[in-house]
Amino acid sequence: MRDYLPSEFRKFVPLVALGLAAFYSISAAVTMQRTLPALTSENTDPPKSSPRGQPSAAAVRAAEPVHKSLIRCMNDMDDILDTIHDDRSFAAAKPKLLQRAREQAALARLHPDGGMTQLGQLAQYEIREASKRHMKSLTRANEAVPALNKFFNDEVGAALSR
C-alpha cells in the first residue's frame, strides 16, 4: 500500500490511524461513563407505571399452561389435606377444599378448548409427581377420617365438574 501513495502522504498514515484510535477510545469512554452508573446502581427501581398496566393475579393464572394450574390445585389441596388429623380438623378443612375446587373450576372455564393439549415429557413428569403426592396426602387423610372419600366424591367432584 505504501507504494501506491505519494511520499508526502505516507508520513500522515500513522497519524490518521492514531487519530481514529483516539477518537474511538474517547467515544467508548464517554459512552461507558454514562452507562456504568446505571449498571452498577444499587437502587434500580422498576418504572412507576407501565403503559399497559400490571396484569392481575387472575390474568396471570389464566395465561399459564393448564397443567401448571392443575398441579397448583393438587398442591393446594394437598396442603389442606395435610392438616386433617381428626373429625374436627376435617370439618375446618371442608370449606377450604370446596373453595379451592370452585376456584379451579372457574380457571378451567377460562380455557375454551378445555385445556386439552398434547403434553410434553416434562409436563407429563410434573403431573405424575404431583399426582403421587396428591394420592399420598389423600390416602393419609382418608385413613384419618374415612368420611373424606365420600366428601371428595360427592362435593369436591361436583364443584370441579361445574
N, C-alpha and C positions, 0 to 999 in steps of 0.2 A: 504494500500500500504506500509505503514511503516513496517508491519510485514514481508513482503517478502524481504526487503532489509537488508543486514547485517548492524550492528550498526555503522561500520566505514563509510559507505556511507550515512547514514541518516543525518549526520551533513552537508553534501555537497549539499543536495537537495535544501535548501533555497538559497544557494549561486549560484547554477546553474540558478534557477528561476530569481534571481536578475540580474545576468549577461545577461540572454536573454532579460529581460525587458530593461536593459540599452542599449543593442545593438540595439533593435528595436526603442527605443526612439531617440537615436543618428542618426540612419539611417533616420528616419522620419524628424528630424530637418535639416539634410543636404539636403534632397530632397526638403523640403519646402523653404530652403534658396535659392535654385536655381529657384524655380517656382514662389515664391511670387513676386519678382520684375517684372516678365513677366506679371503676372495677374494684378498688380496694376499700371503698367506703363501708363502714360498719353498719350504718343505718340506711340500708337500701329499702325504703318504704315502698310498698306497692302503690300504684296510682290510686288516687282517692275514689274515682269512679270510672267505670269503663263505659264506652259509648252504648253498648248493648245491655248493660246491667249484669248483675251476677245471677247465675241460674239458681233456682230454689233447690232445696234438698229433694223435693218430689220430682223435679225435672231431671236431676242427676240420676236418681233411681230409675226413672222411666227410660232414660237413654242407655243404661247399662245392658249388657247382654243378659238374656233370660236365664241362662244357667247360673250366673252370678247372683241374680235375685233369688233364685231357688235355694242356692247354697246359703245365702244370708238368712233366709227364712228358716231353714233347718237349723242353722246355728243359733238363731234367736230362740227358737222353740227348745232346743237342747239346753240352753242356759236356764230357761224357765223350768224344764223337766228336771234339771239337776237340783232344783230347790225342793222338789217333792220328796218327803220322807214319811208322811203320815196323812191321815184324812184332813187334818186342819191345814197343812201346807198345800194339799191338793185343792182345797176349797179356795185358798188365796191365789193359786196359780190358774184356776179356770178362766177368770176374766182376761188375764194376760194372754193366755193361749188363744182364746177366741178373738181378742183384739188383733193379735199378730196374724191370725188366719184371715181375718177380714182385710187387713192391710195388704196381704199378699194377693188376695183375690182382686182387690182394686188395682194393684200393679199389673196383674195378669190381663185385666180388661184393657189396659193401655196398649197392648200389643195386638194389632188387628189380625195377624195370622196365628195367634195363639202361641207365638214363640217357637213354632215348630221349624227348627233349622237343623241342619246336619252339624253335629258337634265334632270338634277336632279331638285329637287324642288327649291333649292337656285338659280340655273341658270335661271329657269323659272321666279322666282320672280324678279331677277335683270333685265332681259329683259323686263318684264312687267313694272317695274318702269321707265326704260329708255324710253320705248315706250310712256308712259304717258307724260313724259317731252317733248319728241320729238313732240308729237301731239299738246301740248300746244304752243310750240315755232312755229311750222309750222302754226297753226291756227292764232296766233297773227300776224305773218309776212304776212300771206295771207290776213288778214284784212287790213293791212297797204298798201300792194301792191298786188292787185288781179292778176297781171301777174305772180306772183311767182308759182302759181299752174300749169300753162302751162309749165313754165320753168322746174319745178321738174318732171313733167310727161314726157316731151319730152327729154330734155338734160341730166338731172341728172339720170333719169331712163335708158337712153341709155348708159351712162357712166358706170353705175353699172352692166348692163347686158352684157357687153363685156367680 
